[in-house]
Amino acid sequence: MNVVEGRAGGGGEWSQRALASASPAVYWLDRPGAPGPFPPLRGRHSFDLAVVGGGFSGLWTALQAVEADPGRRVVVLEAERLARGASGRNGGFLDSSLTHGHDNGVAHWPDEIDTLERLAGENLEGFIDTLERHGIDCALEMTGEVDVATEPWQVAGLREYHAELEGLGARVEFWDRDRVRSEIRSPTYQAGVWRRDRVGILDPARLAWDLARAAHRLGVEFHDHSPVTSIGREGGRVTLRTPEGVITADRAVVAVNAFRGPVRTRAHVIPVYDYVLITEPLPAERMESVGWKGRQGVSDVGNQFHYYRLTADDRILWGGYDAIYPFGGRMTPEMEQREATHRLLAEHFFATFPQLEGVRFTHRWGGPIATTSRFTATWGRSRDGRVVWVGGYTGLGVGATRFGAAVALDLVDGRTTERTELEMVRRRPFPIPPEPLRWAVVQMTSRAMKRADANQGRRGPWLKLLDRFGVGFDS
Ligand SMILES: Cc1cc2nc3c(=O)[nH]c(=O)nc-3n(C[C@H](O)[C@H](O)[C@H](O)COP(=O)(O)OP(=O)(O)OC[C@H]3O[C@@H](n4cnc5c(N)ncnc54)[C@H](O)[C@@H]3O)c2cc1C
């Protein structure tokens, strides 16, 4: 979004003032309503299925397991508190895509894309059905999403995108400059495409908390502060160890996404930190000044992009742009705050909405997106197939984790299904090279994407080479 950087100038000072009192905490999690805390695992216990990780993937695994088989004894072991990973820190965009967008799906699985899109639709229906059946109120608004061009050269691409989606039968509208600005008032907008179907916004922490409550009601046992340090085999069963306890189980699903867990995933899944700001609630006259009556999620279309949305109480959540890979994939609490990125985000926010001068940010945070070289989840087996892991949804895991969990259950239970036969499931993404090459490749790719954004989107030789191999780096 280079046009914004160019215009940020005078707003720099008050954008920093707006940031000054922001609490270094996750807004979604900084509210009452979390279930638990559940006691740490102590002693030795036996279960049918052990789930490692209490984010969306783990929660959907547990819930779907007991819904399918009410007698199954299932335990969820969470290293910290439920939803403290990406699941409680995200933008809350619910997108049906299982493939990190249609284009990415076509690029990787052209023969399978129709099936993947159908499964994506079914997954979304199942998602919404679960909310209704369990009375989960996660403030879901099926508003659709507006993708905006903030540079004149992006408009042609947006027109093509619109035509492509329309050709697929999607309900989409192309908005020219005047129209998009009449809907959402930003001087940076050049055009927009409103995807009306299969995208919404929700409150991710409330989703996770209520998924946990639903699973708990169906008999799933939860343990917070129970990091699984190892998984071994013992007489045809698996043994999971935590600092104070041991579980033996028939099978286990490891759903730690970006985190380093008890099975090796790092050749395929690496952490990338993404950063977010959220404003105070906007009073009615401020809201009037931005319009945004349709309350859609918004995303701009550069390689380095922002995503933003309204919350139920009319705050604006504003995130994205920088995607930071920590050398060695180190995940530390310090990574969750990044002054330079938060400052940049604040500047970009006020360049996009200068009429909001004086609005303050209340929270600032960051979180680990887990990415793969193809930007979609991947699955792996270990311990003779008694353990299955899943992760790597990149920036679109809110909806896709339900599918990821369903596949993990199919695999760990040894069921052959339409899902497990997908090439997307059977084939792993191109491996990510080990350090220090990994670091160098990520840096080169990030720089090349910045250059492309600054150069009318033209992809240089490095990005073209990656395109040829169908690999990349994204958030
Ligand atoms: C800032 C940000 C914005 C995002 N925005 C969006 C968005 O708007 N829309 C969207 O679709 N997606 C978005 N995503 C991605 C989405 O949040 C993730 O894909 C999704 O939450 C992944 O869920 P998960 O359960 O696989 O992983 P996580 O939520 O990260 O859960 C993994 C859990 O495992 C636990 N754990 C780790 N190690 C162990 C261990 N050894 N033992 C036990 N437990 C362990 C962790 O504590 C954590 O709770 C965003 C992500 C981030 C970080």
Ligand as a Chemical Component Dictionary entry (heavy atoms), coordinates in Angstrom:
data_LIG
# 
_chem_comp.id                   LIG 
_chem_comp.type                 NON-POLYMER 
_chem_comp.pdbx_formal_charge   0 
_chem_comp.three_letter_code    LIG 
# 
loop_
_chem_comp_atom.comp_id 
_chem_comp_atom.atom_id 
_chem_comp_atom.alt_atom_id 
_chem_comp_atom.type_symbol 
_chem_comp_atom.charge 
_chem_comp_atom.model_Cartn_x 
_chem_comp_atom.model_Cartn_y 
_chem_comp_atom.model_Cartn_z 
_chem_comp_atom.pdbx_ordinal 
LIG C1  C1  C 0 -2.746 -11.853 13.751 1  
LIG C2  C2  C 0 -3.478 -12.944 13.025 2  
LIG C3  C3  C 0 -4.560 -12.618 12.219 3  
LIG C4  C4  C 0 -5.264 -13.626 11.550 4  
LIG N1  N1  N 0 -6.403 -13.288 10.885 5  
LIG C5  C5  C 0 -7.178 -14.277 10.359 6  
LIG C6  C6  C 0 -8.447 -13.974 9.809  7  
LIG O1  O1  O 0 -8.925 -12.836 9.869  8  
LIG N2  N2  N 0 -9.149 -14.991 9.234  9  
LIG C7  C7  C 0 -8.670 -16.263 9.203  10 
LIG O2  O2  O 0 -9.335 -17.133 8.646  11 
LIG N3  N3  N 0 -7.491 -16.584 9.774  12 
LIG C8  C8  C 0 -6.754 -15.633 10.370 13 
LIG N4  N4  N 0 -5.586 -15.963 10.997 14 
LIG C9  C9  C 0 -5.172 -17.382 11.026 15 
LIG C10 C10 C 0 -5.963 -18.183 12.078 16 
LIG O3  O3  O 0 -6.028 -17.473 13.281 17 
LIG C11 C11 C 0 -5.276 -19.527 12.287 18 
LIG O4  O4  O 0 -5.132 -20.190 11.060 19 
LIG C12 C12 C 0 -6.048 -20.442 13.227 20 
LIG O5  O5  O 0 -6.403 -19.779 14.408 21 
LIG C13 C13 C 0 -5.207 -21.676 13.529 22 
LIG O6  O6  O 0 -5.773 -22.375 14.597 23 
LIG P1  P1  P 0 -4.947 -23.568 15.243 24 
LIG O7  O7  O 0 -5.795 -24.160 16.297 25 
LIG O8  O8  O 0 -4.456 -24.461 14.173 26 
LIG O9  O9  O 0 -3.656 -22.873 15.870 27 
LIG P2  P2  P 0 -3.514 -22.007 17.195 28 
LIG O10 O10 O 0 -4.702 -21.171 17.438 29 
LIG O11 O11 O 0 -2.207 -21.301 17.130 30 
LIG O12 O12 O 0 -3.508 -23.089 18.348 31 
LIG C14 C14 C 0 -2.398 -23.878 18.663 32 
LIG C15 C15 C 0 -2.466 -24.136 20.153 33 
LIG O13 O13 O 0 -1.519 -25.128 20.506 34 
LIG C16 C16 C 0 -1.004 -24.808 21.769 35 
LIG N5  N5  N 0 0.257  -25.528 21.939 36 
LIG C17 C17 C 0 1.456  -25.258 21.379 37 
LIG N6  N6  N 0 2.367  -26.171 21.745 38 
LIG C18 C18 C 0 1.721  -27.054 22.545 39 
LIG C19 C19 C 0 2.135  -28.225 23.251 40 
LIG N7  N7  N 0 3.392  -28.692 23.187 41 
LIG N8  N8  N 0 1.216  -28.875 24.013 42 
LIG C20 C20 C 0 -0.063 -28.427 24.086 43 
LIG N9  N9  N 0 -0.493 -27.321 23.441 44 
LIG C21 C21 C 0 0.386  -26.647 22.674 45 
LIG C22 C22 C 0 -0.864 -23.307 21.718 46 
LIG O14 O14 O 0 -0.753 -22.736 23.017 47 
LIG C23 C23 C 0 -2.125 -22.903 20.985 48 
LIG O15 O15 O 0 -3.197 -22.632 21.856 49 
LIG C24 C24 C 0 -4.846 -14.988 11.658 50 
LIG C25 C25 C 0 -3.754 -15.303 12.459 51 
LIG C26 C26 C 0 -3.076 -14.313 13.152 52 
LIG C27 C27 C 0 -1.923 -14.676 14.037 53 
# 
loop_
_chem_comp_bond.comp_id 
_chem_comp_bond.atom_id_1 
_chem_comp_bond.atom_id_2 
_chem_comp_bond.value_order 
_chem_comp_bond.pdbx_ordinal 
LIG C1  C2  SING 1  
LIG C2  C3  SING 2  
LIG C2  C26 DOUB 3  
LIG C3  C4  DOUB 4  
LIG C4  N1  SING 5  
LIG C4  C24 SING 6  
LIG N1  C5  DOUB 7  
LIG C5  C6  SING 8  
LIG C5  C8  SING 9  
LIG C6  O1  DOUB 10 
LIG C6  N2  SING 11 
LIG N2  C7  SING 12 
LIG C7  O2  DOUB 13 
LIG C7  N3  SING 14 
LIG N3  C8  DOUB 15 
LIG C8  N4  SING 16 
LIG N4  C9  SING 17 
LIG N4  C24 SING 18 
LIG C9  C10 SING 19 
LIG C10 O3  SING 20 
LIG C10 C11 SING 21 
LIG C11 O4  SING 22 
LIG C11 C12 SING 23 
LIG C12 O5  SING 24 
LIG C12 C13 SING 25 
LIG C13 O6  SING 26 
LIG O6  P1  SING 27 
LIG P1  O7  DOUB 28 
LIG P1  O8  SING 29 
LIG P1  O9  SING 30 
LIG O9  P2  SING 31 
LIG P2  O10 DOUB 32 
LIG P2  O11 SING 33 
LIG P2  O12 SING 34 
LIG O12 C14 SING 35 
LIG C14 C15 SING 36 
LIG C15 O13 SING 37 
LIG C15 C23 SING 38 
LIG O13 C16 SING 39 
LIG C16 N5  SING 40 
LIG C16 C22 SING 41 
LIG N5  C17 SING 42 
LIG N5  C21 SING 43 
LIG C17 N6  DOUB 44 
LIG N6  C18 SING 45 
LIG C18 C19 SING 46 
LIG C18 C21 DOUB 47 
LIG C19 N7  SING 48 
LIG C19 N8  DOUB 49 
LIG N8  C20 SING 50 
LIG C20 N9  DOUB 51 
LIG N9  C21 SING 52 
LIG C22 O14 SING 53 
LIG C22 C23 SING 54 
LIG C23 O15 SING 55 
LIG C24 C25 DOUB 56 
LIG C25 C26 SING 57 
LIG C26 C27 SING 58 
# 
